[in-house]
């Protein structure tokens, strides 16, 4: 999760410094949406595994 978030932030920094958009950096809507989806799924999986980890430690 942290690696994906860091890569996404670096693309944002690059786009800002070079006066472009993440849409152009990724090459289109499909790639940008796939990146957002990957980031969202990584977050959801992280939360689910965190809940499972704490549920197992309480038993």
N, C-alpha and C positions, 0 to 999 in steps of 0.2 A: 504494500500500500504506500509506504513512504517513498519508494523508488518511483512509482508511477506519479505520485503527487509532485515530486521534485522535478521529474522530466516535464510534466505539464507546466509547472511554474517557469522552468527554463525556456520553454517555447514562448510563453507569455512575455518574458523579459526580452528575448531575442526579437519578437515581433514589435515590441515597444521601441526598442533601440534602433531598429531598422525601418521604422515607419511602415510596417506592413500589418497583416492580420494573421491570426492563427489559421484561418481558412486557407490562405495562400501558402502558409508554411506546411500544412498537412496535405495540401493538394486537392482539396475539394470537400464538399459537404459530407460525403460518406465517411471519409477518413476522420474528419472532425467529430462526427456523431459517434463513430466507433470508439474514439478516444474518450469521449464523455461517458459512453456506456461502460467501457473498461474501468474507468475511475469510479463510477457509481457501484458497479458490481464488486470491485475490490473493497470499497467501503462497507458494503452490506455483508460480505463474507467476513471481513475483519470483526464487525460487530457481532455476528452470529458466533464465530469462534471464541470471541471474548466472553460472551454469555455462557457458552458451553464450558469454557475453562473455569469460570467462577462457580458454575453449577456443580462441576465435578469436585472442586476443592471443598465444597460445603458438605459433601457426603461422607 
